[in-house]
Amino acid sequence: MKKSSEKQLMNKVKKGCERSFTALYKRYKNPLQYFIYCRTGDRDACEDLLQETFLRIWKYRHTWQAREDVTVKTWIYTIALNLIFDEWTESRKFFYIYIDDDTGDRPPVSLPDYRWSPDGPIINDDLSAALNRQIQNLPKHYREPFILREFYLISYQDIARILVIKHGTVKSRINRAREILQYKLRHYA
């Protein structure tokens, strides 16, 4: 979808148009559900956080400002990410991360069991567990941009906006996270 049409939709939501809000919900429900589930690994928490994200979008719709440097997606994912961090801080639950195969395919958004399906890529359970553990062990300032870039394909610029850091800082932190993971997982190569 073009940025302008997303912004037009969000401007209608801002004015209180429930029909536009429903359209926004339908557009972002599945990607946000996947995003939240991969961060929490908990179906119930995922559903609660998804619902809370859309409640906050509606409640704070008046704060949305259509600007060139902020996309609707960035604004929505920032709300969701803040809720996830709040949940994580309160519960101290770990985040679960999934990796794509070389084609970029992801598990279905219907929230299957967190293990790969028989039709999915074959990944060594030990490697998958080690990768999850090492990602979770990354310092927060490396982990957050790494996850947003590698697993959600969010642009460097949008990550900078979401995390309120400079574009160059995003790139260097992601690069450093990759170096750390490569070193920690070198015996799986």
N, C-alpha and C positions, 0 to 999 in steps of 0.2 A: 504494500500500500504506500502511496506517496505521502510524504510528510505533510503536505498542504491539506490533503483530505483527512489525515489523522488529526491535524490541528483544528480543522473545521468541525470535526466530530466532537473533539474535546471542548471546543468553544460552546457548542450546543449543550454539552453536559454541564458546563460551567453555568449556563443560564437556567439549568434545572430540567432539561429535556430528558425524561425518563426513557423514551424510546432510543435516544442516542446513547444513554448509559447502558441500555440492554445490548446495543450493537457493540459498544466498547467491551462489555463483559464477554460477549461471545467471541470477539476477536482475541482477547488476551487470556481467557480462562485456561485453555490447555497449555500454552507456553508458560504461564505463571505457575500452574499446577506442577508442571515438570520441574521448573526452576526451584520451587519451594520444596518439593519432595526430595530432590537430589541434595538439597542443603540440610534437610532435617532427617530424612530416612524414616519418618514416622507418618503413617497415613492419616491418623487423627489430627496430629499437629498440622499437617499439610492442609487439610480441609479447613481447620480453624483459621490458620494464617491466610489462606486464600480468601475466605469470607471476610476476615478483618481487613485485608488489603482493599477489597472492593468497597467495604463500608467506609474506609478512610478516603478512598478516592471520591466517593459521593460526599462525605462530610466536609472534606477540604477542597472540593472542586473550585471554590471561589479563589483559592490561592494559585491556581494554574494560570500561568502567563505564557501566551504564545510568543516565543522568541526564536530567532534563527538558531541559536546555539543549544536549545533544549528541545528534545523530541518528546512526544507523548510517552513513547516506550521508556525513555530514560527516567521520566518522572514517575511512571508507574512502578518500574523495577526498583527505583530508589525507595519508594514506600514499602514494597515487599521486602527488600533487603534489610531495611531498618527494623521491620517487624521480626524478621528471622533473627537478627542480631539480638533484639530484645528477648526473644524466646530462648535463644541459646544462653544468654547471660543469666536469665532466671533459672533455667533448668540444667545448664551445663551439659546439654546433650551434644554429642558429636555430630558433625555433618557427614553425610555419605555422598560420595562422588562416583559418577559413572564415566567410563571412557568410551569414546566412539571408535568404531573400526575405521579403516582407511578411507571408506567411502563417505564418512560423515553421518552414517545412519545412527539413529538413536533408538533406544527402547521405546515401545509405544507409550503414548501419553496417558493411557488409561490406568496408570499406576499399577503395573504388574509387580510381582515379587521382585525384590531388588536384585536378584540374580539374573543373569542373562538367560533368555529363552533358548530352546534348542535350535531355533532358526537364526539366532544371533551369532555374533562372532565368538570364536572359542578363545577364551582367555584363561590362563592358569589361575586357579583360585588363590594360590599363594601370592602371585604377582598382583592380582587385583586387591587383595587384602593389604599387601605391603604398600601399594600405591595409595590406597585410601589412608592408611596410617601415616605415611610420609607427608601427604598433602595436609592432613590434619595437624601434623607436627610442625609444619612451616610456620614461621612467625606470621602473625595476623596481617601485617603490612605487606607480606609477600603473597599469602594465601588468598586474600580477597581479590586482588586484581587478576591473579593467575586463574582462579575459578571462573570469574566473569568472562575472561577472554577465551580460555581453552574449552570450557564446557558450555558456555552460553553464547559464544561468538559475538559478544558485545564489542563494539569498536573501541580502540584505545581512547578516542576522544570522549565517548560516552562513559567509559569507565572513569576517566578523569573527572567528569561532571558528577557521577554517582558518588565517588569516594572523596570528592572535593580535594583533589591533588593535581599537580601539573601533568601534562601529557607526557613529558620526558620522564617523569618519575614513574608513571605507569609502565612505560616500556622497560625501564631499568629494573623495576621490581619483578615484572613478569620474567624477564631474562634471568634474573638472579634465582627466582623460584625454579625455573627450568634447570639451571645449573645444579642447584641443591638436589633436586629430585633425580637428575641423571647420576650424580655422584652416589646418592643413597641407594639407588636401585641398580647400580652397575653390575652386581653379581647375577642379575636376572637376564642380562644381555646375552 
